[in-house]
Amino acid sequence: MSSLTPQEQGFVFPAEWERQESVLLSCPLNPHTWPDNRAAMEKAYAAFAAAISRYENVRLLCIASAQARWLDRLADAGAVMERVIMHDVATDDAWCRDHGPIVLKHGQTSQRAAVSFHYNAWGGKFPPWEQDDLVAGRMAIVLGLPCFQAPLIGEGGAFETNGAGMLLTTESVMLNPNRNPGRDKAEVEQILCQYLGVEQIGWLPSGLCGDDTDGHIDTLTRFFRKDAVLTLVDEDPLSPNYAVLQRNLALLQKMRGVDGRRLDVVPLPCPQPIRPVGWREEILPASYANFLIINGAVLVPTYRQDSNDNQVLAILGQAFPERDIVPIDCFDIVLEGGALHCLSQQVPEE
């Protein structure tokens, strides 16, 4: 492969709403995750995968010995089975957004290339992660894509792009010494621009209380147009997330895109706090911002809070008027700290 970076070769990070070839999922095979609600979680996960299959291909990373069982689960969930593709790729955990390949497209030719970031399970929190660290490279081979290895530790959930040269991320993740010790902000910015094919980085300081990732952007703020974002807000001054989200809101309202224009910032409400008994954190990082955009639809996490859920579905319907807005019950999924976007990684069409 050329020694030139993806940016130097003309590759760009496409927006999630651009046409997709498939969505990648890593089957939740680790028995140490979701130990208290495994059956309910697997049913919810299968419903999510089935929903994707009604719109486009879904590729499941799943070791061969578990494939038959998961094919049965997806069939029971009503998946369009001809769009379900199994890959015998080992993983340590289910969070495909974070260990899967980030697929770029060439600005002129539409040729695709994968980018792999080094992965250490959000700062060394949840060993083992050796298989997950290899997933991006392995899937690049499966997909027949050249793969660039970025010289940073990072995760897909830390990056949000508008497909027009702007990237959003958080200091609490990408500048954290548990990932990239000794790297300063300017150095990290340069590498992100070089390897993700973007021109500008918008930084937010930190994320949600209880977030094992240290504050991924995909639970906070998401583009829905190249010049507009939905950002999570909490109206309760007593909430542990109130100050953080107010600060993020204020920063975004001052932020300008590559064209110099200020972003259009649309508030997205928080769900009511979910406080599970005996969990490793006092409050779950449940977020409506963790939606997944796919061909023709937006899959939206819901949390069995009818008033809040319906309000958010309406807001997303206004943001994406030409797509189906599909609620996916994530009450049993979020117990491990993430939802739909965290579990998935899209592959753009060539």
Buried (B, 14 or more C-beta within 10 A) or exposed (E): EEEEBBBEBBBBBBBBBEEBBBBBBBBBBBEEBBEEBEEBBBBBBBBBBBBBBBBBBBBBBBBEEBBEEBBEBBEEBEBBEEBBEBBEBBBBBBBBBBBBBBBBBBEEEEBBBBBBBBBBBBBEEBEEBEBBBBBBBBBBEBBEBBBBBBEBBBBBBBBBBBBBBBBBBBBBBBBBEEBBEEBEEEBBBBBBBBBBBBEBBBBBEBBBBBBBBBBBBBBBBBBBBBBBBBBBBBEEEEBBBBEBBBEBBEBBEEBEBBEEEEBBBBBBBBBBBBEBEEBEEEBBBBBBBBBBBBBBBBBBBBBEBEEBBEBBBEBBBEBBEEBBBBBBBBBBBBBBBBBBBBBBBBBBBE
